[in-house]
Every structure is written in structure tokens, then in C-alpha cells.
Amino acid sequence: MIASRLGRALSAGSLKLKKRGAGPARWVLAWTDAGGRRHRQALSTDKRTAERLRAKLIHQRDLEVAGLGAVEGQSMSLVELRTSYLTDLKARVGSKQLRSITDALVRMLQALPAQRVRDLRMIDLMRYRTARLGEGVAHRTVNVETGALRSMLRWAVMAGLIAESPLAQLKPLPTGERHQRHVRRALSDNEIERLLAAAREDDASCEVLSRGRRVPQATLWLALIETGARWGELTSTTWADLDAERRALTLRASNTKSGRTRMIPLRQDLVVELLALRDIHQRVRMQLVRLGDHVFLSPDGSNWATYTTNARRLLRRTLDRAGIDRINSAGHVIDVHALRHTALSRMARRGVPLVIAQRIAGHSSPDITSRHYVHVDLEDLRVGVEECGREKRGLMERSA
């Protein structure tokens, strides 16, 4: 028994078998809600079922008494709840993240049979996940979708709109390497040289065909490899973000995944290439470059889209020219995002402290950088073994 907000003790209610009319006898619960109102509610003709329903009803009542949500909220429409959640979320996250969460919630609420919070069942979520995996969707993507719904329900509990989340016990799918559809790999130093050489050859051959009306792309690939920036972060930068004197590029909070501004140092050679690229932009667009114009443009001189297949096709063509397999014998993939892996792996090979790599990458902690982005391949291991061997031979010679 617990005390209600009115000061009276609330019991678990009285469950009795009642028969009315010609129909079967039903188990009826006499109970008091959180506001002190008395109810008589027919639950079931089966005692065990009635006991389960009573336990659930009294549990929800007790949560409301404890200030953890309203029982009535469990009857709230999921669409109505989504609208309230997204309205609150809009003030707390960036536009890209808001769009991603919105799309996930729309997809899920259309696929699930439940219309109200109380109708949500774990089994329906499990079936949804199984169906998505059957479509070839990665574990991580499915987790993002179901995570959006779970986060909405947690917010509703926190806001006092519902008593409890029906999906509180749902665990995410594993996302280890063996559960990933595409395991990315980092380019070796030799492959980086070949890729950039192939990119410049591709630019030169296309320059002839376009008669000078094409923006070269080798500088874009170089910048992705050297800065470790995400595709959307880098292609959203403007000339106002480039500080040539300080050799730095600013990634604005409105474009970063973390929602925080960060500044990335640049090598002088890359700064020189960027300034040369600005002159090419003026020739291709036949107008002076303004501070608000993008630093990186597509081959035809337009702004790169946030989601585009053109960049993927261009990178695949360059990889083919460089003689680099897009998918190696282990099934590991080179794509645009793999250039970010490459950047941080290069830092690791050159002894850059992990905390510095983390700040450049914009991760919330060094653990994320270490877990996801430091790739050591066979050649890295071979160099380490040979270095140890040379050191051992030197010690033996000096001792002799």
C-alpha cells in the first residue's frame, strides 16, 4: 500500500468474480486511482488474465502517484506524441539531426500496427527489426530508427506525459565488425599517393574534354584525407572559413555532427592548392568568388549536395584509375567516408597523440576515435616487426 496525493492509503484493489445477466461471470476489480476516485472495472473471465491486468493497472497508478507519469498518457496517440517531441527537439538539435530523427519516426510509426502508446509491443519492434534486416539494412541503421522511437518515449516519461515506456527493455542490435554490412578500411601511404596521382590525371583528362570549364577534384580528395572532416562538414565550408595566413579551416557548428565549431590546421601545400582552386572557380563560374561561396564545388561548378551519388561515382573512377580495389579480399570497403578513417590512421602511423586526433575528428571522447577510426594494416605491422628486428640486431652487435 502507498499513500496517494490526497493522503489516503491506496491498496492493490479488490478482485471478485461477478455474474451479470446470461453472460459468463467476469472478474471485476474495485480500485482507487491516483486522484482518489473509486472505480469498478470488469477485466476478464479468466482469473489469471484478470490478475495480470490488475497488476499492470495498479503499477501504472502507483507510477502516477510517484510523479512518474500519467496513466491517461498511455492512451495518447503516437502521432500526437511525435509532434510534441519534435517540437521540443527542434530547439535542442541541429537541422540535419532533426531531419534524420523525423524520418526515422515517420518510417516506424507507419510500419508499426500500434496507434497509441499503450498498444506498443516489444514483439512488434522485434518484427520490424527483422524485416529491415531482411531488406539488407545495416544493424546500425536499424538501431538509429528504433532508438529514435525509444528516445521519444523516454522524453515522454521525463515530461510526465506517460507513466512508462513500453520499450524500456528493448536492447539494441550488436554493431561489431561481423554485424556490419560494409567494413571500411583505411588507405595505406602508397595507396594515398596512387589515389591522388590518379585524381590529378583524371582532372587533366577531363580538363581537355571540358575545355577549361571543369572544377578539378584532386584537392577535395586531398583535403578529406588531410583534415579527417566528414563529407558534409568539408563540402559546406565557405571561403570565409579559410584563414590562409593562420593555415586553418573552420568547421562551423551548423554543419558539424556534434553541433560544435572546430578549427583544423592545414599544411601550407594544401593552403596553396586551395587558393589556386579559388582562381579556377572564378574562371569556371565567370564571376568573382565571394566569402559566402563554397570552397569545394562539384566538377560542373555547383555546390555539392549533402547526399549525392556523384561523389561516389567519381571516387570509384579514381580508384579504378589508381588500380586500387574498392573492396579487398577481406570484403573491406573504400568509400568517401573511408577517407576520414584514412586521415586518422595516418595520424596514428605518424605518432599523433590520440587526444589530438580526437579533437581534429570532432569526437566526444578519445575512446570513439580509438574504437572506430584507427586502422592498422599488415604493412604497418610489418614495419613495426622490422624495426624491432633491426633494434635487436643492433643490440647484439654492440654487446659482441
C-alpha positions in Angstrom: 0.0 0.0 0.0 1.2 3.5 -0.8 0.0 6.9 0.1 -1.9 8.9 -2.5 -1.5 12.6 -3.2 -4.7 13.0 -1.1 -3.1 11.4 1.9 -5.1 8.2 1.8 -3.6 4.8 1.6 -4.1 3.1 -1.8 -4.4 -0.7 -1.9 -3.9 -3.1 -4.8 -7.7 -3.2 -5.1 -10.3 -6.0 -4.6 -10.8 -8.5 -7.3 -14.0 -10.5 -7.2 -15.9 -12.8 -9.6 -19.2 -11.2 -10.6 -22.0 -12.5 -12.8 -24.4 -10.3 -14.6 -27.2 -11.5 -16.9 -26.9 -14.5 -19.0 -23.3 -14.0 -20.0 -20.3 -15.6 -18.3 -19.1 -14.5 -14.9 -16.2 -11.9 -15.1 -13.6 -10.8 -12.6 -14.2 -7.3 -11.5 -11.6 -5.0 -9.9 -12.6 -2.4 -7.4 -9.8 0.1 -7.1 -8.9 3.7 -6.4 -7.0 5.8 -8.9 -4.2 8.3 -8.2 -6.7 11.1 -7.8 -8.7 9.3 -5.2 -11.6 8.3 -7.5 -13.1 4.8 -7.0 -13.6 2.5 -10.0 -15.2 -0.9 -10.6 -13.8 -2.4 -13.8 -14.5 -5.7 -15.4 -11.2 -7.3 -16.5 -11.6 -10.8 -17.8 -13.5 -14.1 -17.5 -10.1 -15.8 -16.7 -8.7 -15.2 -13.2 -5.0 -15.3 -14.3 -5.6 -12.8 -17.1 -7.5 -10.6 -14.6 -4.6 -10.8 -12.1 -2.1 -9.7 -14.8 -4.4 -6.8 -15.9 -4.8 -5.7 -12.3 -1.1 -5.7 -11.6 -0.5 -3.6 -14.7 -3.2 -1.1 -13.8 -2.1 -0.7 -10.2 1.5 -0.4 -11.3 0.6 2.5 -13.7 -1.5 4.1 -10.9 1.5 3.9 -8.5 3.8 5.5 -11.1 1.4 8.4 -11.4 1.2 8.8 -7.6 5.1 8.8 -7.5 5.0 11.6 -10.1 6.4 9.5 -12.9 3.7 10.0 -15.5 0.0 9.8 -16.1 -1.9 6.6 -16.6 -4.1 8.5 -19.1 -1.0 9.3 -21.1 -0.7 5.7 -22.1 -3.7 6.3 -24.3 -2.0 9.2 -26.1 -1.8 9.0 -29.9 1.7 8.2 -31.1 1.4 10.8 -33.9 0.4 13.4 -31.3 3.3 12.4 -29.1 5.7 12.6 -32.1 4.6 16.2 -32.8 5.2 17.3 -29.2 8.6 15.6 -29.1 9.8 17.0 -32.4 8.7 20.5 -31.4 10.8 20.3 -28.2 13.7 18.6 -30.1 13.9 21.4 -32.7 15.3 23.8 -30.1 18.0 21.3 -29.0 19.5 19.7 -32.1 20.7 20.7 -35.5 18.6 20.7 -38.6 20.3 17.6 -40.0 19.8 15.6 -36.9 16.2 16.7 -36.6 15.5 15.6 -40.2 17.1 12.2 -39.5 15.1 11.6 -36.4 11.9 12.9 -38.1 12.4 10.5 -41.0 13.1 7.6 -38.6 9.9 8.2 -36.6 7.7 8.6 -39.7 9.0 5.3 -41.1 8.5 3.5 -37.8 5.0 4.8 -37.0 3.9 3.9 -40.5 5.2 0.4 -40.2 4.0 -0.5 -36.7 0.4 -1.6 -36.0 0.2 0.4 -32.8 -1.7 3.7 -32.9 -1.4 4.6 -29.2 1.4 4.3 -26.6 -0.4 1.5 -24.7 -0.6 -0.5 -28.0 3.2 -0.6 -28.5 4.5 -4.2 -28.0 8.1 -5.4 -27.9 7.3 -8.2 -30.4 6.2 -5.6 -33.0 9.6 -3.8 -32.7 11.4 -7.1 -33.0 9.4 -8.0 -36.1 10.2 -4.5 -37.5 13.9 -5.0 -37.0 13.8 -8.5 -38.6 12.0 -7.1 -41.6 14.5 -4.2 -42.0 17.5 -6.6 -41.7 15.8 -8.8 -44.4 15.9 -5.7 -46.7 19.6 -5.6 -46.3 19.7 -2.6 -43.9 22.7 -2.5 -41.5 22.4 -3.1 -37.8 23.5 0.4 -37.0 20.8 1.9 -39.2 18.1 -0.2 -37.6 19.4 0.9 -34.2 19.1 4.5 -35.2 15.5 4.0 -36.3 14.3 2.1 -33.2 16.5 4.4 -31.0 14.5 7.4 -32.2 11.3 5.8 -31.0 12.8 4.8 -27.7 14.2 8.3 -27.1 10.8 9.8 -27.9 9.2 7.5 -25.2 11.9 8.3 -22.7 11.3 12.0 -23.3 7.5 11.5 -22.7 8.2 9.8 -19.4 10.5 12.6 -18.3 7.9 15.2 -19.4 5.3 13.4 -17.3 3.1 12.7 -20.4 3.2 8.9 -20.0 3.7 6.6 -17.0 6.4 4.4 -18.5 7.9 3.4 -21.8 6.7 0.1 -23.3 10.1 -0.3 -25.0 12.3 0.4 -22.0 13.7 -3.1 -22.0 14.5 -3.2 -25.8 18.2 -3.8 -26.3 20.0 -2.5 -29.5 21.3 -4.9 -32.1 25.0 -5.7 -31.9 27.1 -3.5 -34.2 30.5 -5.2 -34.1 32.5 -5.8 -37.2 30.9 -9.1 -38.1 27.4 -7.4 -38.0 28.4 -4.5 -40.3 27.3 -4.6 -44.0 30.3 -2.6 -45.1 33.5 -2.6 -43.0 35.6 0.3 -44.1 39.4 0.3 -44.4 42.0 3.0 -44.5 44.3 3.6 -47.4 47.9 2.8 -47.0 50.5 5.6 -47.6 51.3 4.0 -51.0 47.6 3.9 -51.9 47.2 7.5 -50.9 49.9 8.6 -53.3 48.4 6.5 -56.1 44.9 7.8 -55.5 46.0 11.5 -55.6 48.1 10.9 -58.7 45.1 9.2 -60.4 42.9 12.1 -59.3 45.2 14.6 -60.9 45.4 12.5 -64.1 41.6 12.3 -64.2 41.3 16.1 -63.7 43.8 16.7 -66.6 42.0 14.4 -69.0 38.6 15.9 -68.2 40.0 19.4 -68.5 40.8 18.8 -72.1 37.3 17.5 -72.8 35.6 20.3 -70.9 37.8 23.0 -72.5 38.7 24.5 -69.2 35.1 24.7 -67.8 35.6 22.0 -65.1 36.5 22.2 -61.4 39.3 19.7 -60.6 38.6 17.3 -57.7 42.1 16.2 -56.6 42.2 18.9 -54.0 38.9 17.7 -52.5 40.2 14.2 -52.0 43.5 15.6 -50.6 41.5 17.8 -48.1 39.4 14.9 -47.0 42.5 12.8 -46.3 44.4 15.5 -44.5 41.7 17.1 -42.4 39.7 14.0 -41.4 36.5 16.0 -41.8 33.2 14.4 -42.8 31.9 14.9 -46.3 29.1 17.2 -45.3 31.3 19.2 -42.9 34.0 19.8 -45.6 31.8 20.5 -48.6 29.8 23.0 -46.5 32.8 25.2 -45.8 33.0 28.7 -47.4 35.9 31.0 -48.2 35.1 32.9 -45.1 36.0 29.7 -43.1 39.5 29.6 -44.6 42.2 31.5 -42.8 45.2 31.3 -45.2 47.5 33.3 -43.0 47.0 31.1 -40.0 46.7 28.0 -42.2 43.4 26.9 -40.6 39.9 25.9 -41.8 36.9 26.4 -39.5 34.1 23.9 -39.5 31.0 25.7 -38.3 28.7 24.3 -35.6 25.7 24.4 -38.0 27.5 21.9 -40.3 29.2 19.6 -37.8 27.7 16.4 -36.4 28.5 17.3 -32.8 27.0 20.8 -33.2 30.2 22.4 -32.1 32.6 24.6 -34.1 36.1 23.2 -34.5 39.2 24.6 -36.3 41.5 22.3 -38.3 45.2 23.2 -39.0 46.2 22.9 -42.7 49.6 22.2 -44.3 51.0 25.1 -46.3 50.9 22.9 -49.5 47.1 22.4 -49.1 46.6 26.1 -48.5 48.4 26.9 -51.8 46.2 24.4 -53.6 43.0 25.9 -52.1 44.0 29.4 -53.2 44.7 28.1 -56.7 41.3 26.4 -56.6 39.7 29.8 -55.9 41.1 31.2 -59.1 39.7 28.2 -61.1 36.2 28.8 -59.5 36.2 32.3 -60.9 37.1 31.1 -64.4 34.5 28.3 -64.4 31.7 30.4 -62.9 32.9 33.6 -64.7 32.4 35.7 -61.6 34.4 36.8 -58.6 34.5 34.5 -55.6 32.6 35.8 -52.6 33.3 35.0 -49.0 30.0 33.1 -48.8 30.8 30.8 -51.7 31.7 27.2 -51.1 35.4 26.2 -51.1 34.7 22.8 -52.8 32.5 22.6 -55.8 31.3 19.7 -58.0 33.0 19.3 -61.4 30.4 21.4 -63.1 30.9 24.3 -60.6 27.8 23.8 -58.5 27.6 23.2 -54.7 27.9 19.6 -53.6 24.7 18.2 -52.3 24.6 16.8 -48.8 23.6 13.3 -50.1 25.0 12.6 -53.6 25.9 9.6 -55.7 28.1 11.7 -58.0 30.9 11.8 -55.5 30.8 8.1 -55.0 30.9 7.5 -58.8 33.8 9.9 -59.1 35.8 8.2 -56.3 35.2 4.8 -57.8 36.5 6.0 -61.2 39.6 7.4 -59.5 40.2 4.2 -57.6 40.0 2.2 -60.8 42.5 4.5 -62.5 44.8 4.1 -59.5 44.5 0.3 -59.6 43.0 0.2 -56.0 40.3 -2.4 -55.3 37.2 -0.7 -53.8 36.5 -4.0 -52.0 39.5 -6.0 -50.9 39.8 -9.8 -50.4 38.5 -9.5 -46.8 35.4 -7.6 -48.0 36.6 -4.3 -46.6 35.4 -1.2 -48.5 36.9 2.1 -49.7 34.3 4.8 -49.9 34.1 8.5 -49.3 33.8 8.1 -45.5 36.8 5.7 -45.6 39.0 8.8 -46.4 38.1 10.0 -42.9 39.3 6.7 -41.5 42.4 7.1 -43.6 43.2 10.6 -42.2 43.1 9.4 -38.6 45.0 6.2 -39.4 47.8 8.4 -41.0 47.9 10.4 -37.8 48.2 7.2 -35.8 51.1 6.0 -38.0 52.9 9.2 -37.5 52.6 9.2 -33.8 50.0 11.9 -33.4 48.6 11.7 -29.8 45.1 10.2 -29.7 43.6 13.2 -27.9 44.8 15.5 -30.8 43.3 13.1 -33.3 40.1 13.2 -31.3 39.9 17.0 -31.4 40.6 17.1 -35.1 37.9 14.4 -35.8 35.4 16.2 -33.5 34.6 13.1 -31.4 33.2 13.5 -27.9 35.9 11.2 -26.4 39.2 9.6 -27.5 37.6 6.2 -27.0 35.4 6.8 -30.0 38.4 7.7 -32.1 40.4 4.7 -31.0 37.5 2.3 -31.4 36.3 3.3 -34.8 38.9 5.1 -36.7 42.4 3.8 -36.0 43.1 1.1 -38.6 46.4 -0.8 -38.6 47.0 -2.9 -41.7 49.6 -5.7 -42.4 52.1 -3.3 -43.8 52.0 -1.2 -40.6 52.6 -4.4 -38.6 55.4 -5.4 -40.9 57.2 -2.1 -40.4 56.9 -2.5 -36.7 58.3 -6.0 -36.7 61.2 -5.0 -39.0 62.0 -2.0 -36.7 62.1 -4.3 -33.7 64.3 -6.7 -35.6 66.8 -4.0 -36.6 66.9 -2.8 -33.0 67.6 -6.3 -31.7 70.4 -6.9 -34.2 72.0 -3.6 -33.2 72.0 -4.5 -29.5 73.5 -7.9 -30.3 76.3 -6.3 -32.4 77.1 -3.8 -29.7 77.2 -6.5 -27.0 79.5 -8.6 -29.1 
